Amino acid sequence: MFLSLFHALRAERVPVTPREWLDLLAALDAGVAFAEPEALYALARTVLVKDERHYDRFDRAFGRYMKRVAEHADEIGTIPEDWLRQTLRRELSDEEKAKVQALGGLDELMKAFRERLAEQHERHAGGSKWIGTGGSSPFGAGGWHPEGIRVGPQGGGRSAVKVWDQRQFAGLDGDAELSPRNLKMALRRLRRFAREGAAEEFDLDGTVEATAREGGMLDIRMRPERHNAVSVLLLLDIGGSMDDHVHAAEALFGAARSEFKRLEHFYFHNFVYGFVWRDDRRVDANRIDTFELLRRYHPEHKVIFVGDAAMSPYEISHAGGSGEYWNEEAGATWFGRIRGHFRKVAWINPVPRGHWHYTKSTDMVRQLVDDHMYPLTPDGLAGAMRFLAR
């Protein structure tokens, strides 16, 4: 059954190698962890997980494994008693063996445990007789008795919530839902700072170096303040099927405004043609000619499209394909002009990557951006930022 943990980790896409799995088995054989789920959890995570982004996936896999162990508890209970006795004798210290003898020996202790377990029909905590927690019976967990058998989890006031069920590392998973923090962390990869303008900032390193050159006489140096030198053009699909992703798109837009001081944004519906709009209402008074967009913005601008790329293929490939107004030229032609002008163009798709192949138009858009389409996840955004920063 233990091998099912390995399969669970692989199912959750935790990159565990056979060599690492053998290392875990060797550590268990050496007695590093024994008969405690918490100890096994800590050991297995230490040996098998190499990246903190995989901690949450490990927790999910370990929780699934422990659930399966609980479901087969009756099978586990059929361990041969002779083997159990031999194991206990091997694991117990001389002092612990002496305490067992004080109760009449291991046979008497095991016999009493079986009898007590047969008599008890409900959960128990405290007291000096029944099997439970926090008492002074010889059987249970979290209590005290000098010659006892521990049953259940590690005691000492620990929470009953298993550590792998707490999901403390969910925010580190690269495929996790977006949060303001992991959005900003992913976008930050695109930052490229430059120093411009008057000296406004204290230069600690320069001051130390200059003071040393002056033989210890303080020589304060200033330097221009750092500014984010990246210029970003953000084009957002709005309306229709994108209504299902409006919260994710809003979160991305908010994070982008926070991270990029030189950010311009426009809106389109489904695909870009001869016009884009300055606001999400898309009224004629606020539209701008796409040719004007190309004239106004430098080719070094980083262009990011945000949309689900879900539409009729004719909206991309044919003149008149737009469902809102007559377009004299196909959307693919307009998109080609944008790609021909700007050096770096990426497409962020809020639909999970595994669903992209269900829509023909998504494959068409991926070809138009030379496969630089990325899912709206922390890992996806990080990949897009790496491409745009090159």
Sequence and secondary structure as in RCSB ss.txt:
>XXXX:A:sequence
MFLSLFHALRAERVPVTPREWLDLLAALDAGVAFAEPEALYALARTVLVKDERHYDRFDRAFGRYMKRVAEHADE
IGTIPEDWLRQTLRRELSDEEKAKVQALGGLDELMKAFRERLAEQHERHAGGSKWIGTGGSSPFGAGGWHPEGIR
VGPQGGGRSAVKVWDQRQFAGLDGDAELSPRNLKMALRRLRRFAREGAAEEFDLDGTVEATAREGGMLDIRMRPE
RHNAVSVLLLLDIGGSMDDHVHAAEALFGAARSEFKRLEHFYFHNFVYGFVWRDDRRVDANRIDTFELLRRYHPE
HKVIFVGDAAMSPYEISHAGGSGEYWNEEAGATWFGRIRGHFRKVAWINPVPRGHWHYTKSTDMVRQLVDDHMYP
LTPDGLAGAMRFLAR
>XXXX:A:secstr
 THHHHHHHHHTT    HHHHHHHHHHHHTTSS S HHHHHHHHHHHH  SGGGHHHHHHHHHHHHHHHHHTHHH
HTT  HHHHHHHHHHHS HHHHHHHHHTT HHHHHHHHHHHHHH  S  BSSSSSSEESS SSEEESS  TT EE
 SS  SS  SS GGGS TTGGG TTS   HHHHHHHHGGG  EEEEEEEEEE HHHHHHHHHHTTT     EEEE
EEE  EEEEEEE SGGGGGGHHHHHHHHHHHHHH SEEEEEEESSS  SEEESSTT  GGGEEEHHHHHHHS TT
SEEEEE    S THHHHSTT  SSS  SS HHHHHHHHHHH SEEEEEESS GGGGGG HHHHHHHHHTTT EEE
SSHHHHHHHHHHHH 
